[in-house]
Amino acid sequence: MILKFFLIFLLILITGDESMIFLSSIHYIPFIYLFIISITANLISDIFLYFFGNMLVKKLKLKKYKKFKDGERKFKKLLKKIKHPEKVIFFSKFIYGTRVITILAYGRYKPISFKKFLFYNIMSLMAITFVILGIGWIFGDIIAMYLYNGILIAGLLVVVIIFIFKKWLNKEFVRLFQLTKKQKE
């Protein structure tokens, strides 16, 4: 049982929201367990990103690049204009594609303390996790049907791409063979 929960934890830690929706749609484990595991995995991911934000700049020595300096200056100016930076953390969870960059930036520029970041991050994780798992739990049959159809379509697409690539590769080998044959003559 513990191994199952640990594997679910790793799956959510690595893949994120997609696996949360899938696991809740198939009702693999009780909702409350999935809720706690999801929050824990996402929280660990967010804490890692927070500390990685500052380390990234130091390790990659990005400060020596002009574009980075310009971007950093603009970003600092933007952060100063935000009156309630904790709200940005909350809403970044709900806007696809902004979660990671927001956490990296907060780790880098620290507009609020780590304790505040942790508090608002946990509140936002509870909200978004409840929404995501709720959608998966309620609409599980519909999601499973689309996932099944999506897997079939993706499989067919992969077969077509492999077929096209094989045809192209055969043409290239024939062309290369003819070129080397002409060069030998």
C-alpha positions in Angstrom: 0.0 0.0 0.0 2.8 2.4 0.9 4.7 1.5 -2.3 1.5 2.3 -4.3 1.2 5.7 -2.7 4.9 6.4 -3.2 4.7 5.5 -6.9 1.7 7.8 -7.2 3.6 10.5 -5.5 6.5 10.1 -7.9 4.2 10.1 -10.9 2.5 13.4 -9.8 5.9 14.9 -8.9 7.2 14.2 -12.4 4.2 14.6 -14.6 2.0 17.0 -12.6 -1.7 17.9 -13.4 -2.2 15.4 -16.2 -1.6 12.4 -14.0 -3.7 14.0 -11.2 -6.7 14.2 -13.6 -6.1 10.7 -14.9 -5.8 9.1 -11.5 -8.9 10.8 -10.2 -10.8 9.9 -13.3 -10.2 6.2 -12.8 -10.9 6.4 -9.0 -7.6 4.5 -8.4 -7.4 5.5 -4.8 -9.8 7.4 -2.5 -10.1 11.1 -3.2 -8.7 12.3 0.1 -5.5 10.2 -0.3 -5.0 11.4 -3.8 -5.7 15.0 -2.6 -3.0 14.8 0.1 -0.5 13.0 -2.2 -1.1 15.6 -5.0 -0.6 18.6 -2.6 2.6 17.1 -1.1 4.1 16.3 -4.5 3.3 19.7 -6.0 4.5 21.5 -2.8 7.9 19.7 -3.0 8.1 20.6 -6.7 7.4 24.2 -5.9 9.9 24.5 -3.1 12.5 23.0 -5.4 11.7 25.6 -8.1 11.8 28.4 -5.5 15.3 27.6 -4.4 16.4 26.7 -8.0 15.4 30.2 -9.2 18.3 31.8 -7.4 20.7 29.0 -7.9 20.1 28.9 -11.6 21.4 32.5 -12.2 24.5 31.9 -10.1 25.4 28.5 -11.6 24.8 29.5 -15.2 26.6 32.9 -14.7 23.7 34.6 -16.6 24.5 38.0 -15.1 27.3 38.6 -17.7 24.8 38.5 -20.6 23.3 41.8 -21.7 19.9 40.3 -22.6 19.7 38.8 -19.2 20.5 42.1 -17.5 17.8 43.9 -19.5 15.2 41.2 -18.8 16.1 41.2 -15.1 15.8 45.0 -14.9 12.4 44.9 -16.5 11.2 42.0 -14.3 12.3 43.8 -11.1 10.4 46.9 -12.3 7.3 44.8 -12.9 7.6 43.1 -9.5 7.8 46.5 -7.8 4.5 47.5 -9.5 2.6 44.5 -8.0 0.9 45.6 -4.9 0.0 42.1 -3.6 2.6 39.6 -4.8 0.9 36.8 -2.8 -2.1 37.0 -5.2 0.3 36.4 -8.1 1.3 33.1 -6.6 -2.3 32.1 -6.1 -3.5 33.0 -9.6 -0.4 31.7 -11.4 -1.5 28.2 -10.5 -4.7 28.7 -12.5 -3.1 30.2 -15.6 -1.5 27.5 -17.6 2.2 28.1 -18.2 2.8 30.7 -15.5 3.3 28.5 -12.4 6.9 27.6 -13.0 8.2 31.0 -14.2 6.4 32.7 -11.3 8.0 30.4 -8.7 11.4 30.7 -10.3 11.1 34.5 -10.2 9.9 34.6 -6.6 12.9 32.4 -5.7 15.2 34.7 -7.5 13.9 38.1 -6.4 12.1 37.2 -3.2 9.3 39.9 -3.2 7.9 38.1 -0.1 9.4 36.0 2.6 9.7 32.2 2.2 7.1 31.7 5.0 4.6 33.8 3.2 5.4 32.1 -0.1 4.9 28.8 1.5 1.6 29.8 3.1 0.1 31.2 -0.1 1.5 28.4 -2.2 -0.2 25.8 0.0 -3.5 27.7 -0.1 -3.3 27.9 -3.9 -2.3 24.2 -4.2 -5.3 23.2 -2.1 -7.6 25.2 -4.4 -6.2 24.1 -7.7 -5.8 20.4 -6.6 -9.4 20.3 -5.5 -10.5 21.7 -8.8 -8.4 19.4 -10.9 -9.2 16.3 -8.9 -12.8 17.2 -8.8 -13.0 17.5 -12.5 -11.3 14.2 -12.9 -13.5 12.5 -10.3 -16.8 13.9 -11.6 -16.1 13.6 -15.4 -14.0 10.5 -15.1 -15.9 8.4 -17.7 -15.8 11.2 -20.3 -12.1 11.9 -19.7 -11.3 8.1 -19.9 -13.1 7.9 -23.2 -11.2 10.9 -24.6 -7.9 9.6 -23.3 -8.6 6.2 -24.9 -9.5 7.9 -28.2 -6.5 10.2 -27.9 -4.2 7.2 -27.4 -5.6 5.5 -30.5 -5.1 8.7 -32.6 -1.6 9.2 -31.2 -0.7 5.6 -32.0 -2.0 6.0 -35.6 -0.1 9.3 -35.9 3.1 7.6 -34.7 2.7 4.8 -37.3 2.1 7.3 -40.1 5.2 9.4 -39.0 7.4 6.3 -38.9 6.1 5.2 -42.3 6.9 8.6 -43.8 10.3 8.8 -42.1 11.1 5.3 -43.4 10.2 6.3 -46.9 12.3 9.5 -46.6 15.2 7.5 -45.1 15.1 5.0 -48.0 15.2 7.8 -50.5 18.2 9.4 -48.8 20.1 6.1 -48.6 19.4 5.5 -52.3 20.5 9.0 -53.2 23.7 8.7 -51.0 24.4 5.3 -52.6 24.1 6.7 -56.1 26.3 9.7 -55.2 29.0 7.4 -53.8 28.7 5.1 -56.8 29.2 8.1 -59.2 32.2 9.3 -57.2 33.9 5.9 -57.4 33.4 5.9 -61.2 
